[in-house]
Amino acid sequence: MAEKVKKASTAKTPRKTAGVKAATGEAAAKKAAPRKKTVKAKAVSQEQIAELAHRYWAERGHQHGHHEEDWLRAERELLGKAS
């Protein structure tokens, strides 16, 4: 048979008032979360990406098997995220 286990009681701490808790929480949230900088994405059409990817394919001598690489490279370049 299972034995009953007594739970240890913890000492109760004094509660803060709702007004103090809310004010502290808001101030802490503002300090903890820095403002995010918004970055505007350029509008790039799939046609533009395809044209540039096709150019990369032609520059490589029409070698097959790298179409995804070409597409992603063209996308990065057009969006200004070239690495």
Order of alpha helices (4+ residues) and beta strands (2+ residues): alpha-alpha-alpha
